[in-house]
Amino acid sequence: MSEPQPEEKIDATFRNGSLTATGIILGFSLNFISLWVSNPNDWSRVDLLPMSFLTVGIAIQVKVFADLLARDSLLAVKYDRARRLFLIGLSIVATGMGIALLNDILGLSSMRMFG
């Protein structure tokens, strides 16, 4: 894959679609953490690991969302960086959800994902 030129720009329509997708996935991530945190069960130390992953991953997603809202996000270099960062944030959130699910399945956590 070739590196974009410093002043190469992407089409605004393409960026807008990416911004929409990023916002939707960020919304799902925030909804998951909101439901998980509002769970009435007690927290334990085992819950700190998935919560750390979720928090870091969501923070990265929020940064990417803000980056895509910036005027200079139409520059291909900035857009590509935001896209890579978003995929990293998404992977971190997925890892946190996976750890939380595994903790639930193994009965290690009182923070239930399943009723």
FIMAR-486949 format. One record per atom (N, C-alpha, C): atom name; residue number from 1; chain; x, z negated, y; residue in three letters. Coordinates in Angstrom, 3 decimals. Each point is the difference from the previous one (the first is absolute). Layout:
CA;NUM;A;X;Z;Y;ala
...
This chain:
N;1;A;0.846;0.000;-1.166;met
CA;1;A;-0.846;0.000;1.166;met
C;1;A;0.898;0.000;1.238;met
N;2;A;-0.264;0.892;0.917;ser
CA;2;A;0.849;0.101;1.174;ser
C;2;A;-0.400;-1.026;1.052;ser
N;3;A;1.005;-0.454;0.737;glu
CA;3;A;-0.243;-0.948;1.075;glu
C;3;A;-0.598;0.731;1.199;glu
N;4;A;-1.012;-0.595;0.657;pro
CA;4;A;-0.581;0.654;1.167;pro
C;4;A;0.980;-0.014;1.170;pro
N;5;A;-0.136;0.992;0.875;gln
CA;5;A;0.810;0.057;1.208;gln
C;5;A;-0.423;-1.145;0.925;gln
N;6;A;0.915;-0.471;0.876;pro
CA;6;A;-0.308;-1.150;0.861;pro
C;6;A;-1.279;0.154;0.839;pro
N;7;A;-0.289;1.185;0.476;glu
CA;7;A;-1.166;0.194;0.854;glu
C;7;A;-1.160;0.699;-0.721;glu
N;8;A;0.136;0.192;-1.303;glu
CA;8;A;-1.077;0.643;-0.756;glu
C;8;A;-1.235;-0.892;0.033;glu
N;9;A;-1.173;0.594;0.210;lys
CA;9;A;-1.239;-0.767;0.086;lys
C;9;A;-0.953;0.396;-1.122;lys
N;10;A;-0.846;-0.952;-0.343;ile
CA;10;A;-1.050;0.278;-0.974;ile
C;10;A;-1.292;0.251;0.766;ile
N;11;A;-0.956;0.595;-0.667;asp
CA;11;A;-1.298;0.266;0.614;asp
C;11;A;-0.760;-1.320;0.157;asp
N;12;A;-0.664;-0.174;1.145;ala
CA;12;A;-0.739;-1.234;0.274;ala
C;12;A;-1.104;-0.232;-1.032;ala
N;13;A;-0.616;1.079;-0.475;thr
CA;13;A;-1.056;-0.131;-0.999;thr
C;13;A;0.544;-0.608;-1.288;thr
N;14;A;1.192;0.430;-0.392;phe
CA;14;A;0.638;-0.541;-1.205;phe
C;14;A;0.292;-1.483;0.181;phe
N;15;A;0.541;-0.365;1.161;arg
CA;15;A;0.291;-1.406;0.288;arg
C;15;A;-1.279;-0.814;0.008;arg
N;16;A;-1.081;0.551;0.563;asn
CA;16;A;-1.264;-0.733;0.069;asn
C;16;A;-0.559;-0.298;-1.393;asn
N;17;A;0.150;0.940;-0.925;gly
CA;17;A;-0.429;-0.245;-1.378;gly
C;17;A;0.805;-1.111;-0.645;gly
N;18;A;1.293;0.002;0.264;ser
CA;18;A;0.861;-1.060;-0.537;ser
C;18;A;-0.353;-1.347;0.615;ser
N;19;A;-0.326;0.011;1.288;leu
CA;19;A;-0.390;-1.223;0.686;leu
C;19;A;-1.292;-0.559;-0.596;leu
N;20;A;-0.939;0.873;-0.307;thr
CA;20;A;-1.257;-0.417;-0.613;thr
C;20;A;0.245;-0.611;-1.382;thr
N;21;A;0.789;0.687;-0.813;ala
CA;21;A;0.299;-0.503;-1.348;ala
C;21;A;0.724;-1.341;0.075;ala
N;22;A;0.949;-0.114;0.908;thr
CA;22;A;0.744;-1.252;0.177;thr
C;22;A;-0.949;-1.123;0.406;thr
N;23;A;-0.912;0.285;0.930;gly
CA;23;A;-0.951;-1.009;0.446;gly
C;23;A;-0.929;-0.466;-1.108;gly
N;24;A;-0.441;0.934;-0.820;ile
CA;24;A;-0.891;-0.362;-1.110;ile
C;24;A;0.725;-0.879;-1.015;ile
N;25;A;1.207;0.386;-0.363;ile
CA;25;A;0.765;-0.790;-0.982;ile
C;25;A;0.364;-1.361;0.585;ile
N;26;A;0.358;-0.046;1.278;leu
CA;26;A;0.274;-1.277;0.661;leu
C;26;A;-1.256;-0.873;-0.029;leu
N;27;A;-1.157;0.595;0.243;gly
CA;27;A;-1.251;-0.750;-0.064;gly
C;27;A;-0.251;-0.591;-1.381;gly
N;28;A;0.250;0.778;-1.050;phe
CA;28;A;-0.148;-0.518;-1.363;phe
C;28;A;0.973;-1.155;-0.252;phe
N;29;A;1.224;0.146;0.470;ser
CA;29;A;1.006;-1.054;-0.183;ser
C;29;A;-0.428;-1.272;0.715;ser
N;30;A;-0.451;0.139;1.243;leu
CA;30;A;-0.447;-1.169;0.760;leu
C;30;A;-1.243;-0.634;-0.626;leu
N;31;A;-0.897;0.820;-0.521;asn
CA;31;A;-1.192;-0.520;-0.658;asn
C;31;A;0.386;-0.783;-1.256;asn
N;32;A;0.939;0.527;-0.771;phe
CA;32;A;0.428;-0.701;-1.214;phe
C;32;A;0.578;-1.365;0.346;phe
N;33;A;0.920;-0.023;0.960;ile
CA;33;A;0.637;-1.279;0.327;ile
C;33;A;-1.017;-0.967;0.613;ile
N;34;A;-0.952;0.515;0.753;ser
CA;34;A;-1.041;-0.843;0.597;ser
C;34;A;-0.858;-0.649;-1.078;ser
N;35;A;-0.433;0.789;-0.967;leu
CA;35;A;-0.810;-0.550;-1.089;leu
C;35;A;0.790;-0.976;-0.851;leu
N;36;A;1.257;0.313;-0.220;trp
CA;36;A;0.844;-0.854;-0.837;trp
C;36;A;0.270;-1.331;0.697;trp
N;37;A;0.286;0.046;1.297;val
CA;37;A;0.296;-1.217;0.761;val
C;37;A;-1.244;-0.871;0.158;val
N;38;A;-1.176;0.619;0.130;ser
CA;38;A;-1.221;-0.782;0.192;ser
C;38;A;-0.556;-0.561;-1.307;ser
N;39;A;0.677;0.250;-1.100;asn
CA;39;A;-0.388;-0.544;-1.290;asn
C;39;A;-0.015;-1.529;0.088;asn
N;40;A;-1.064;-0.663;-0.455;pro
CA;40;A;-0.090;-1.459;0.148;pro
C;40;A;0.924;-0.786;-0.931;pro
N;41;A;0.636;0.642;-0.954;asn
CA;41;A;0.891;-0.716;-0.913;asn
C;41;A;1.258;-0.465;0.722;asn
N;42;A;0.648;-0.995;-0.581;asp
CA;42;A;1.222;-0.547;0.582;asp
C;42;A;1.175;0.949;-0.213;asp
N;43;A;0.924;-0.049;0.944;trp
CA;43;A;1.218;0.798;-0.094;trp
C;43;A;1.033;-0.752;-0.824;trp
N;44;A;0.884;0.751;-0.631;ser
CA;44;A;1.128;-0.612;-0.705;ser
C;44;A;1.260;0.778;0.368;ser
N;45;A;1.137;-0.516;-0.417;arg
CA;45;A;1.269;0.666;0.337;arg
C;45;A;0.092;1.404;-0.570;arg
N;46;A;-0.633;0.235;-1.122;val
CA;46;A;0.055;1.317;-0.631;val
C;46;A;-0.691;1.061;0.865;val
N;47;A;-0.875;-0.434;0.893;asp
CA;47;A;-0.704;0.931;0.888;asp
C;47;A;0.872;0.469;1.163;asp
N;48;A;1.096;-0.685;0.256;leu
CA;48;A;0.860;0.360;1.126;leu
C;48;A;0.696;1.348;-0.201;leu
N;49;A;0.364;0.323;-1.228;leu
CA;49;A;0.694;1.269;-0.255;leu
C;49;A;-0.895;1.202;0.310;leu
N;50;A;-1.208;0.091;-0.580;pro
CA;50;A;-0.829;1.158;0.358;pro
C;50;A;-0.398;-0.003;1.480;pro
N;51;A;-0.232;-1.184;0.576;met
CA;51;A;-0.368;-0.067;1.409;met
C;51;A;1.144;0.505;0.878;met
N;52;A;1.227;-0.291;-0.378;ser
CA;52;A;1.158;0.494;0.751;ser
C;52;A;0.059;1.524;-0.037;ser
N;53;A;-0.175;0.563;-1.180;phe
CA;53;A;0.000;1.460;-0.132;phe
C;53;A;-1.122;0.620;0.829;phe
N;54;A;-1.193;-0.572;-0.102;leu
CA;54;A;-1.143;0.526;0.740;leu
C;54;A;0.239;-0.058;1.510;leu
N;55;A;0.516;-1.116;0.472;thr
CA;55;A;0.229;-0.175;1.432;thr
C;55;A;1.038;0.981;0.529;thr
N;56;A;1.108;0.143;-0.712;val
CA;56;A;1.059;0.918;0.427;val
C;56;A;-0.507;1.444;-0.047;val
N;57;A;-0.660;0.370;-1.089;gly
CA;57;A;-0.506;1.358;-0.139;gly
C;57;A;-1.018;0.359;1.068;gly
N;58;A;-0.898;-0.929;0.314;ile
CA;58;A;-1.000;0.249;1.037;ile
C;58;A;0.658;0.078;1.369;ile
N;59;A;0.990;-0.837;0.243;ala
CA;59;A;0.716;0.065;1.284;ala
C;59;A;0.650;1.373;0.182;ala
N;60;A;0.571;0.540;-1.062;ile
CA;60;A;0.598;1.336;0.071;ile
C;60;A;-1.077;1.045;0.257;ile
N;61;A;-1.131;-0.116;-0.668;gln
CA;61;A;-1.094;0.949;0.215;gln
C;61;A;-0.501;-0.051;1.442;gln
N;62;A;-0.100;-1.194;0.580;val
CA;62;A;-0.439;-0.136;1.395;val
C;62;A;1.016;0.657;0.930;val
N;63;A;1.294;-0.196;-0.281;lys
CA;63;A;1.027;0.629;0.826;lys
C;63;A;-0.102;1.519;-0.068;lys
N;64;A;-0.207;0.528;-1.188;val
CA;64;A;-0.141;1.446;-0.157;val
C;64;A;-1.232;0.502;0.750;val
N;65;A;-1.085;-0.724;-0.090;phe
CA;65;A;-1.216;0.393;0.712;phe
C;65;A;0.272;0.064;1.501;phe
N;66;A;0.686;-1.008;0.523;ala
CA;66;A;0.361;-0.002;1.420;ala
C;66;A;0.947;1.158;0.321;ala
N;67;A;0.957;0.262;-0.883;asp
CA;67;A;0.929;1.116;0.215;asp
C;67;A;-0.742;1.332;0.054;asp
N;68;A;-0.989;0.178;-0.873;leu
CA;68;A;-0.751;1.257;-0.019;leu
C;68;A;-0.904;0.147;1.218;leu
N;69;A;-0.334;-1.103;0.653;leu
CA;69;A;-0.804;0.068;1.219;leu
C;69;A;0.845;0.352;1.228;leu
N;70;A;1.314;-0.144;-0.117;ala
CA;70;A;0.891;0.283;1.130;ala
C;70;A;0.044;1.495;0.287;ala
N;71;A;0.207;0.345;1.236;arg
CA;71;A;0.050;1.407;0.413;arg
C;71;A;1.113;0.768;-0.692;arg
N;72;A;1.131;-0.650;-0.201;asp
CA;72;A;1.130;0.720;-0.602;asp
C;72;A;-0.108;0.138;-1.518;asp
N;73;A;-1.128;-0.441;-0.582;ser
CA;73;A;-0.165;0.140;-1.453;ser
C;73;A;-0.223;1.452;-0.412;ser
N;74;A;-0.194;0.877;0.957;leu
CA;74;A;-0.113;1.426;-0.314;leu
C;74;A;1.362;0.624;-0.281;leu
N;75;A;1.079;-0.706;0.328;leu
CA;75;A;1.335;0.478;-0.367;leu
C;75;A;0.153;-0.151;-1.511;leu
N;76;A;0.428;1.067;-0.649;ala
CA;76;A;0.088;0.011;-1.468;ala
C;76;A;0.880;-1.125;-0.532;ala
N;77;A;1.083;-0.288;0.692;val
CA;77;A;0.919;-1.059;-0.445;val
C;77;A;-0.716;-1.352;-0.015;val
N;78;A;-0.742;-0.291;1.064;lys
CA;78;A;-0.711;-1.282;0.091;lys
C;78;A;-1.154;-0.050;-1.004;lys
N;79;A;-0.693;1.120;-0.156;tyr
CA;79;A;-1.107;0.051;-0.951;tyr
C;79;A;0.506;-0.219;-1.430;tyr
N;80;A;1.100;0.675;-0.363;asp
CA;80;A;0.555;-0.154;-1.350;asp
C;80;A;0.440;-1.435;-0.265;asp
N;81;A;0.595;-0.637;1.013;arg
CA;81;A;0.418;-1.393;-0.146;arg
C;81;A;-1.222;-0.889;-0.218;arg
N;82;A;-1.055;0.211;0.788;ala
CA;82;A;-1.229;-0.792;-0.140;ala
C;82;A;-0.616;0.200;-1.380;ala
N;83;A;0.017;1.229;-0.486;arg
CA;83;A;-0.561;0.293;-1.327;arg
C;83;A;0.773;-0.741;-1.084;arg
N;84;A;1.323;0.046;0.075;arg
CA;84;A;0.826;-0.717;-0.992;arg
C;84;A;-0.248;-1.502;0.064;arg
N;85;A;-0.049;-0.542;1.218;leu
CA;85;A;-0.248;-1.428;0.163;leu
C;85;A;-1.370;-0.389;-0.542;leu
N;86;A;-0.994;0.837;0.235;phe
CA;86;A;-1.342;-0.300;-0.498;phe
C;86;A;-0.002;-0.070;-1.525;phe
N;87;A;0.671;0.933;-0.649;leu
CA;87;A;0.043;-0.015;-1.464;leu
C;87;A;0.724;-1.240;-0.515;leu
N;88;A;1.013;-0.448;0.724;ile
CA;88;A;0.688;-1.246;-0.375;ile
C;88;A;-0.964;-1.181;0.145;ile
N;89;A;-0.695;-0.076;1.139;gly
CA;89;A;-0.966;-1.087;0.217;gly
C;89;A;-1.108;0.006;-1.039;gly
N;90;A;-0.490;1.192;-0.321;leu
CA;90;A;-1.048;0.127;-1.012;leu
C;90;A;0.505;-0.474;-1.361;leu
N;91;A;1.221;0.342;-0.338;ser
CA;91;A;0.593;-0.434;-1.277;ser
C;91;A;0.149;-1.517;-0.042;ser
N;92;A;0.387;-0.586;1.122;ile
CA;92;A;0.161;-1.453;0.046;ile
C;92;A;-1.352;-0.695;-0.153;ile
N;93;A;-1.031;0.516;0.666;val
CA;93;A;-1.350;-0.568;-0.144;val
C;93;A;-0.480;0.141;-1.441;val
N;94;A;0.214;1.155;-0.602;ala
CA;94;A;-0.410;0.217;-1.393;ala
C;94;A;0.723;-0.962;-0.933;ala
N;95;A;1.263;-0.257;0.274;thr
CA;95;A;0.762;-0.954;-0.814;thr
C;95;A;-0.597;-1.396;0.139;thr
N;96;A;-0.334;-0.394;1.228;gly
CA;96;A;-0.626;-1.312;0.219;gly
C;96;A;-1.325;-0.128;-0.724;gly
N;97;A;-0.811;1.065;0.051;met
CA;97;A;-1.276;-0.013;-0.714;met
C;97;A;0.233;-0.080;-1.510;met
N;98;A;0.995;0.715;-0.469;gly
CA;98;A;0.332;-0.026;-1.428;gly
C;98;A;0.435;-1.381;-0.458;gly
N;99;A;0.823;-0.656;0.807;ile
CA;99;A;0.449;-1.357;-0.341;ile
C;99;A;-1.184;-0.958;0.005;ile
N;100;A;-0.880;0.124;1.007;ala
CA;100;A;-1.183;-0.862;0.059;ala
C;100;A;-0.892;0.228;-1.219;ala
N;101;A;-0.168;1.254;-0.385;leu
CA;101;A;-0.808;0.329;-1.174;leu
C;101;A;0.626;-0.563;-1.270;leu
N;102;A;1.306;0.149;-0.132;leu
CA;102;A;0.709;-0.530;-1.167;leu
C;102;A;-0.124;-1.524;-0.055;leu
N;103;A;0.161;-0.660;1.151;asn
CA;103;A;-0.164;-1.461;0.048;asn
C;103;A;-1.407;-0.405;-0.439;asn
N;104;A;-0.993;0.785;0.404;asp
CA;104;A;-1.388;-0.283;-0.371;asp
C;104;A;-0.199;0.196;-1.503;asp
N;105;A;0.486;1.112;-0.521;ile
CA;105;A;-0.163;0.294;-1.433;ile
C;105;A;0.680;-1.054;-0.862;ile
N;106;A;1.192;-0.434;0.437;leu
CA;106;A;0.762;-0.992;-0.766;leu
C;106;A;-0.481;-1.433;0.237;leu
N;107;A;-0.938;-0.176;0.935;gly
CA;107;A;-0.532;-1.327;0.285;gly
C;107;A;0.969;-0.886;0.765;gly
N;108;A;0.953;0.601;0.712;leu
CA;108;A;0.997;-0.783;0.730;leu
C;108;A;-0.501;-0.465;1.361;leu
N;109;A;-1.005;0.664;0.520;ser
CA;109;A;-0.467;-0.279;1.352;ser
C;109;A;-1.455;-0.421;-0.020;ser
N;110;A;-0.334;-0.866;0.964;ser
CA;110;A;-1.410;-0.358;0.154;ser
C;110;A;-0.705;0.940;0.966;ser
N;111;A;0.768;0.886;0.648;met
CA;111;A;-0.557;1.001;0.905;met
C;111;A;-0.472;1.161;-0.844;met
N;112;A;-1.246;0.003;-0.361;arg
CA;112;A;-0.552;0.990;-0.919;arg
C;112;A;-0.284;1.329;0.667;arg
N;113;A;0.426;1.090;-0.628;met
CA;113;A;-0.357;1.336;0.450;met
C;113;A;-1.303;0.432;-0.659;met
N;114;A;-0.226;-0.522;-1.193;phe
CA;114;A;-1.219;0.312;-0.741;phe
C;114;A;-0.846;-1.261;-0.086;phe
N;115;A;-1.264;0.111;0.386;gly
CA;115;A;-0.966;-1.094;-0.025;gly
C;115;A;0.365;-1.111;-0.826;gly
